[in-house]
Amino acid sequence: MGAVIANSTEIRNTAMLGLGVHRPERVVTNEEICQSIDSTDEWIQSRTGIKERRFAKAYPEESVLDMSESAARSALAAAGVEPAELDVVILATSTYPMQTPQGAAILADMLGAGGPSAFDVAAGCAGFCYALGVASDLVRAGTANKVLVVGVDRMTDSTEPTDRSVRAIFGDGAGAVVVGVSDEVGISSTVWGSDGAQGRSIRQEPDWVGFAQNPAQKRPWIIMEGTAVFRWAAFEMGKIAKTVLDRAGLRIDQIDAFVPHQANLRINDVIVRSIDLPEGVPVADDIIETGNTSAASIPLAMEKMLRTGQVQPGATALLLGFGAGLSYAGQVVKMPALAES
């Protein structure tokens, strides 16, 4: 019989200790977007709820890593944590332009974190909730004590400027949280999954290898089949939200705020009705001013709710991310603190 491997670590409670974001300064209105796409302000607002979005500066300025560093430093300040205290850095993004080395390792070095474990997560618009679930489990099990999670995307790099179905929807930004040990449960177990059978509903086409072999063809862009995505998200994510609540042992009337992925206000309205969210419970609506920022969407939405006083740190919130894959993930969390301005 082999030797017995010790595993004496107790299961610990976790929470988001601090939140920080980066919003590019450039505000792009529907009127400006409609100079390059065949649409109108009325059409965009009626179908998505978006009035404006933020675009990062032209690459290489305000890169994925630049935005990540900005958001991360704010999150660390809010948490009262030094970079050297981080055990793990997780970067959730689908638009980091390098496959090697991973962005998380470069970000950790930029922060002066001293060489923590670092890896990227590519789960589209569900990326932040995926990474948050992994970070929470790492801390719960004792593998790490403090984990930095960053959700960031530069969707302007991935959307064809004249494609109405995507260019009107997406924007750029970053959001970060520090996950650590807590006296009480601040992050519930994660409910997550995917439906690869519908994966082509949001896809990159062509792939980069094919483009390299035939550079005369169009470069890879994000393509979205809006009707299929709307149907899946609007009518399936309510079921997932209820499962998240069940896993957390909570009723819907015990939730102080709902923070769904900021994909489309109409989708979120359907989800709100399907879960019977009590009237008066605030629902994140950052998409109106920020557009869909993919993996950055949920932390940016949390920041707006905290900054505007819709909720306070410590409030109980239901998070629900969903998008490319088609993938989804959700948790019930205690809202984190923001850095003092």
C-alpha positions as CSV (number, residue, x, y, z in Angstrom):
1,M,0.0,0.0,0.0
2,G,1.3,3.4,-1.0
3,A,2.1,6.3,1.4
4,V,-0.8,8.4,2.6
5,I,-0.8,12.0,1.2
6,A,-1.7,14.6,3.8
7,N,-4.5,17.0,3.1
8,S,-5.4,18.8,6.3
9,T,-6.6,22.1,4.8
10,E,-10.0,23.0,6.0
11,I,-12.6,24.4,3.7
12,R,-12.7,28.2,4.1
13,N,-15.2,30.9,3.3
14,T,-14.4,33.4,0.5
15,A,-15.4,36.8,-0.6
16,M,-14.5,39.6,-3.0
17,L,-12.4,41.9,-0.9
18,G,-12.2,44.8,-3.4
19,L,-13.3,46.0,-6.8
20,G,-11.7,48.2,-9.4
21,V,-12.5,49.1,-13.0
22,H,-11.1,50.9,-16.1
23,R,-13.4,52.7,-18.4
24,P,-11.8,54.2,-21.5
25,E,-12.3,58.0,-21.7
26,R,-13.6,58.0,-25.3
27,V,-17.4,57.9,-25.4
28,V,-18.9,56.8,-28.6
29,T,-22.6,57.7,-29.2
30,N,-25.1,55.8,-31.4
31,E,-25.0,58.8,-33.7
32,E,-21.2,58.3,-34.2
33,I,-21.6,54.5,-34.6
34,C,-24.2,55.1,-37.3
35,Q,-21.7,56.9,-39.4
36,S,-20.1,53.5,-40.2
37,I,-23.1,51.1,-40.0
38,D,-26.5,51.1,-41.6
39,S,-28.6,51.9,-38.5
40,T,-30.1,54.6,-36.4
41,D,-30.1,55.6,-32.7
42,E,-33.7,54.6,-32.4
43,W,-33.0,51.1,-33.9
44,I,-30.1,50.5,-31.6
45,Q,-31.8,51.7,-28.4
46,S,-35.0,49.8,-29.1
47,R,-33.3,46.5,-29.7
48,T,-30.4,46.6,-27.3
49,G,-30.9,49.5,-24.8
50,I,-27.5,51.0,-25.7
51,K,-27.1,54.7,-25.9
52,E,-23.3,54.9,-26.0
53,R,-20.2,52.8,-25.3
54,R,-16.5,53.3,-24.6
55,F,-13.8,52.7,-27.1
56,A,-10.1,52.3,-26.1
57,K,-7.4,54.3,-27.7
58,A,-5.9,53.0,-30.9
59,Y,-3.7,50.0,-30.4
60,P,-1.1,49.7,-28.9
61,E,-2.3,52.4,-26.5
62,E,-4.8,51.4,-23.8
63,S,-4.2,47.7,-24.5
64,V,-5.8,44.8,-22.8
65,L,-2.9,44.7,-20.3
66,D,-3.0,48.5,-19.8
67,M,-6.7,48.4,-18.9
68,S,-6.2,45.3,-16.8
69,E,-3.4,47.0,-14.8
70,S,-5.5,50.1,-14.2
71,A,-8.5,48.0,-12.9
72,A,-6.2,45.7,-10.9
73,R,-4.5,48.5,-9.0
74,S,-7.8,50.0,-8.1
75,A,-9.1,46.6,-6.9
76,L,-5.9,46.0,-4.8
77,A,-6.3,49.5,-3.2
78,A,-10.0,48.8,-2.4
79,A,-9.0,45.5,-0.8
80,G,-6.0,46.9,1.1
81,V,-3.8,44.2,-0.6
82,E,-0.3,44.6,-1.9
83,P,0.6,43.0,-5.3
84,A,3.3,40.9,-3.5
85,E,0.5,39.2,-1.5
86,L,-1.2,37.7,-4.5
87,D,-0.8,34.0,-4.9
88,V,-2.7,33.8,-8.3
89,V,-3.6,36.1,-11.1
90,I,-6.4,35.1,-13.5
91,L,-7.1,37.1,-16.7
92,A,-10.5,36.5,-18.3
93,T,-10.4,37.7,-21.8
94,S,-11.0,36.7,-25.4
95,T,-9.2,39.6,-27.0
96,Y,-5.7,39.4,-25.7
97,P,-3.7,39.5,-28.9
98,M,-0.9,37.1,-27.9
99,Q,-1.4,33.3,-27.5
100,T,2.0,33.1,-25.8
101,P,3.0,34.1,-23.2
102,Q,-0.2,34.3,-21.3
103,G,-1.5,37.8,-20.5
104,A,-1.9,37.0,-16.8
105,A,1.8,36.4,-16.3
106,I,2.7,39.7,-18.0
107,L,0.1,41.5,-15.9
108,A,1.5,40.0,-12.7
109,D,4.9,41.3,-13.6
110,M,3.5,44.8,-14.5
111,L,1.9,44.9,-11.0
112,G,5.2,43.8,-9.3
113,A,3.5,40.8,-7.8
114,G,6.7,38.8,-7.6
115,G,5.9,35.7,-9.7
116,P,2.5,34.3,-8.6
117,S,0.7,31.5,-10.5
118,A,-0.9,33.2,-13.5
119,F,-3.2,31.9,-16.3
120,D,-5.8,33.2,-18.8
121,V,-9.4,32.1,-19.1
122,A,-11.2,32.4,-22.4
123,A,-14.9,31.9,-21.8
124,G,-16.4,34.8,-23.7
125,C,-18.9,37.0,-21.9
126,A,-19.1,34.4,-19.1
127,G,-15.3,34.7,-18.5
128,F,-15.5,36.8,-15.4
129,C,-17.9,34.5,-13.6
130,Y,-15.8,31.5,-14.7
131,A,-12.6,33.0,-13.3
132,L,-14.4,34.1,-10.1
133,G,-15.5,30.6,-9.5
134,V,-12.0,29.2,-10.0
135,A,-10.5,31.9,-7.8
136,S,-13.1,31.2,-5.0
137,D,-12.4,27.5,-5.1
138,L,-8.7,28.0,-5.0
139,V,-9.0,30.0,-1.8
140,R,-11.7,27.8,-0.3
141,A,-9.4,24.7,-0.7
142,G,-6.3,26.5,0.7
143,T,-4.4,26.4,-2.6
144,A,-4.2,30.2,-2.5
145,N,-5.0,33.0,0.0
146,K,-5.4,35.9,-2.3
147,V,-6.3,35.8,-6.0
148,L,-6.7,38.6,-8.5
149,V,-9.4,38.2,-11.1
150,V,-9.5,40.5,-14.1
151,G,-12.2,40.6,-16.7
152,V,-11.1,42.6,-19.7
153,D,-11.8,42.9,-23.4
154,R,-11.1,45.3,-26.3
155,M,-14.0,44.3,-28.5
156,T,-13.2,47.1,-31.0
157,D,-10.3,44.9,-32.1
158,S,-12.6,42.0,-32.9
159,T,-15.7,43.6,-34.5
160,E,-15.8,44.6,-38.1
161,P,-16.5,48.4,-38.2
162,T,-19.4,48.2,-40.7
163,D,-21.1,45.1,-39.2
164,R,-24.3,46.4,-37.6
165,S,-25.0,43.2,-35.7
166,V,-21.9,43.5,-33.6
167,R,-20.3,47.0,-34.0
168,A,-23.3,48.7,-32.4
169,I,-23.3,46.4,-29.4
170,F,-19.7,46.0,-28.1
171,G,-17.3,48.3,-26.2
172,D,-14.1,48.2,-24.3
173,G,-13.2,48.1,-20.6
174,A,-11.8,46.1,-17.7
175,G,-12.9,45.2,-14.2
176,A,-11.0,43.4,-11.4
177,V,-11.6,41.9,-8.0
178,V,-9.4,40.5,-5.3
179,V,-10.7,37.2,-3.8
180,G,-9.6,36.2,-0.3
181,V,-10.6,34.4,2.9
182,S,-13.7,35.7,4.7
183,D,-15.4,35.2,8.0
184,E,-18.7,34.4,6.2
185,V,-19.6,33.1,2.8
186,G,-19.2,35.9,0.3
187,I,-19.2,33.8,-2.9
188,S,-21.5,30.8,-3.4
189,S,-20.6,27.7,-5.3
190,T,-20.6,28.4,-9.0
191,V,-23.2,27.0,-11.4
192,W,-21.7,26.8,-14.9
193,G,-21.9,24.9,-18.2
194,S,-21.9,25.2,-22.0
195,D,-23.8,24.3,-25.1
196,G,-21.2,23.7,-27.8
197,A,-23.9,22.5,-30.2
198,Q,-24.9,26.2,-30.5
199,G,-21.3,27.4,-30.5
200,R,-21.4,28.9,-34.0
201,S,-24.0,31.4,-32.8
202,I,-21.0,33.6,-31.6
203,R,-17.9,32.8,-33.5
204,Q,-14.7,34.1,-35.0
205,E,-14.4,33.7,-38.7
206,P,-12.1,32.8,-40.4
207,D,-9.6,31.3,-37.9
208,W,-6.1,32.9,-37.7
209,V,-4.3,29.9,-39.2
210,G,-6.6,30.0,-42.3
211,F,-6.0,33.8,-42.5
212,A,-2.3,33.3,-42.4
213,Q,-2.4,30.8,-45.2
214,N,-4.6,33.1,-47.3
215,P,-4.1,36.7,-46.2
216,A,-6.0,38.0,-49.2
217,Q,-9.3,37.0,-47.5
218,K,-10.9,39.1,-44.9
219,R,-9.2,39.1,-41.5
220,P,-10.9,37.3,-38.6
221,W,-13.9,39.1,-37.0
222,I,-16.5,38.2,-34.4
223,I,-19.8,37.1,-36.1
224,M,-23.0,36.8,-34.1
225,E,-26.3,35.3,-35.0
226,G,-28.4,37.6,-32.9
227,T,-31.7,35.8,-33.0
228,A,-30.2,32.4,-31.9
229,V,-28.3,34.1,-29.0
230,F,-31.3,36.1,-27.9
231,R,-33.5,33.0,-27.8
232,W,-30.9,30.9,-25.8
233,A,-30.1,33.6,-23.3
234,A,-33.6,35.0,-22.7
235,F,-35.3,31.6,-22.2
236,E,-32.5,29.5,-20.7
237,M,-30.7,31.8,-18.4
238,G,-33.7,32.2,-16.1
239,K,-33.5,28.5,-15.3
240,I,-29.8,28.8,-14.6
241,A,-30.4,31.8,-12.3
242,K,-32.9,29.8,-10.3
243,T,-30.3,26.9,-10.0
244,V,-27.7,29.4,-8.7
245,L,-30.1,30.5,-6.0
246,D,-30.9,26.9,-5.1
247,R,-27.2,26.1,-4.8
248,A,-26.8,29.1,-2.5
249,G,-29.7,28.1,-0.4
250,L,-31.5,31.4,-1.0
251,R,-34.9,32.6,-2.2
252,I,-35.3,35.3,-4.8
253,D,-36.7,37.7,-2.2
254,Q,-33.4,37.5,-0.3
255,I,-31.5,39.1,-3.2
256,D,-30.6,42.8,-2.9
257,A,-29.4,43.2,-6.5
258,F,-29.3,41.3,-9.8
259,V,-26.2,41.7,-12.0
260,P,-26.7,39.9,-15.3
261,H,-24.2,40.1,-18.2
262,Q,-24.8,43.3,-20.0
263,A,-25.6,41.9,-23.4
264,N,-29.0,43.3,-24.1
265,L,-31.6,45.1,-22.0
266,R,-34.4,43.1,-23.6
267,I,-32.7,39.8,-22.7
268,N,-32.3,40.9,-19.2
269,D,-35.9,42.1,-18.9
270,V,-37.1,38.6,-20.0
271,I,-34.8,37.0,-17.4
272,V,-36.0,39.3,-14.6
273,R,-39.6,38.3,-15.4
274,S,-38.8,34.6,-15.6
275,I,-37.2,34.5,-12.1
276,D,-40.0,36.6,-10.5
277,L,-37.5,39.2,-9.2
278,P,-39.4,41.3,-6.6
279,E,-40.3,44.8,-7.8
280,G,-37.8,47.4,-6.5
281,V,-34.7,45.1,-6.6
282,P,-32.1,47.0,-8.6
283,V,-31.0,45.4,-11.9
284,A,-27.7,46.4,-13.4
285,D,-28.1,48.5,-16.5
286,D,-24.5,49.6,-17.3
287,I,-25.0,48.5,-20.9
288,I,-26.9,51.8,-21.6
289,E,-23.6,53.8,-21.1
290,T,-20.9,51.1,-21.6
291,G,-22.3,48.6,-24.2
292,N,-21.4,45.0,-24.0
293,T,-17.8,44.6,-22.8
294,S,-17.8,40.8,-22.8
295,A,-15.7,39.5,-19.8
296,A,-15.5,43.0,-18.3
297,S,-19.3,43.4,-18.3
298,I,-20.2,42.2,-14.8
299,P,-17.4,43.9,-12.8
300,L,-18.2,47.1,-14.6
301,A,-21.9,46.7,-13.9
302,M,-21.1,46.0,-10.2
303,E,-19.0,49.2,-10.0
304,K,-21.7,51.4,-11.4
305,M,-24.3,50.0,-8.9
306,L,-21.9,50.7,-6.0
307,R,-20.8,54.1,-7.3
308,T,-24.3,55.3,-7.8
309,G,-25.6,54.0,-4.5
310,Q,-28.0,51.5,-5.9
311,V,-26.4,49.0,-3.5
312,Q,-23.9,49.1,-0.7
313,P,-20.8,46.9,-0.1
314,G,-22.0,43.7,1.6
315,A,-25.3,43.6,-0.3
316,T,-26.3,40.2,-1.6
317,A,-26.2,40.0,-5.4
318,L,-27.0,37.4,-8.0
319,L,-24.3,37.4,-10.8
320,L,-25.1,35.7,-14.1
321,G,-22.6,35.6,-17.1
322,F,-23.5,34.1,-20.5
323,G,-22.2,34.3,-24.0
324,A,-19.8,32.7,-26.5
325,G,-19.4,29.0,-26.2
326,L,-22.4,29.1,-25.7
327,S,-21.3,29.2,-22.0
328,Y,-22.7,30.5,-18.8
329,A,-21.8,30.8,-15.1
330,G,-23.3,32.4,-12.0
331,Q,-22.9,32.9,-8.3
332,V,-24.5,34.7,-5.4
333,V,-22.0,37.1,-3.9
334,K,-21.6,39.8,-1.3
335,M,-20.9,43.0,-3.1
336,P,-17.3,44.2,-2.6
337,A,-15.8,47.5,-1.6
338,L,-14.6,50.2,-4.0
339,A,-11.4,52.2,-3.5
340,E,-11.9,55.6,-2.0
341,S,-11.9,58.3,-4.7
